[in-house]
Amino acid sequence: MRLYGISKRGNCYLRKILIHGARAIVLRSKRDRIAMGPWMTSLETRAPRNVLIVATAHKLARIAWAVLSTGQDYRAVPEALTV
């Protein structure tokens, strides 16, 4: 299954909110305290900051979709860092 990026053809307001939220997470969060921290640090070494922000927004959108479609509560799972 291929996961595509955040399209500009969809809801522009929702995309803008996801990007702003991701920017806040990337720039202001303590990465050792959040579940996505190691993934964000790893991606930041390989990609520019704006790519990291959009990738984080995409991950937030997928998390929100999974929570809304299943009806279950969000459970943060520590991710294994693949190098």
NORMOZI-V648871 format. One record per residue. N is the residue number from 1. RES is the residue in three letters. SS is DSSP state (H for helix, E for strand, - for the rest). PSI is psi as a letter, one per 20 degrees, with the letter a starting at -180 (none if undefined). Layout:
N/RES/SS/PSI
N/RES/SS/PSI
//
This chain:
1/MET/-/p
2/ARG/-/p
3/LEU/-/o
4/TYR/-/r
5/GLY/-/a
6/ILE/-/o
7/SER/-/q
8/LYS/-/i
9/ARG/-/i
10/GLY/-/b
11/ASN/-/o
12/CYS/H/h
13/TYR/H/g
14/LEU/H/g
15/ARG/H/g
16/LYS/H/g
17/ILE/H/g
18/LEU/H/g
19/ILE/H/g
20/HIS/H/g
21/GLY/H/g
22/ALA/H/h
23/ARG/H/h
24/ALA/H/g
25/ILE/H/g
26/VAL/H/g
27/LEU/H/h
28/ARG/H/i
29/SER/-/q
30/LYS/-/o
31/ARG/H/h
32/ASP/H/i
33/ARG/H/i
34/ILE/-/q
35/ALA/-/h
36/MET/-/j
37/GLY/H/g
38/PRO/H/h
39/TRP/H/g
40/MET/H/g
41/THR/H/g
42/SER/H/g
43/LEU/H/h
44/GLU/H/h
45/THR/H/h
46/ARG/H/i
47/ALA/-/q
48/PRO/-/r
49/ARG/H/h
50/ASN/H/h
51/VAL/H/g
52/LEU/H/g
53/ILE/H/g
54/VAL/H/h
55/ALA/H/h
56/THR/H/g
57/ALA/H/h
58/HIS/H/g
59/LYS/H/h
60/LEU/H/h
61/ALA/H/g
62/ARG/H/h
63/ILE/H/g
64/ALA/H/g
65/TRP/H/g
66/ALA/H/g
67/VAL/H/g
68/LEU/H/h
69/SER/H/h
70/THR/H/h
71/GLY/-/j
72/GLN/-/r
73/ASP/-/q
74/TYR/-/p
75/ARG/-/o
76/ALA/-/p
77/VAL/-/p
78/PRO/-/p
79/GLU/-/q
80/ALA/-/p
81/LEU/-/o
82/THR/-/p
83/VAL/-/none
//
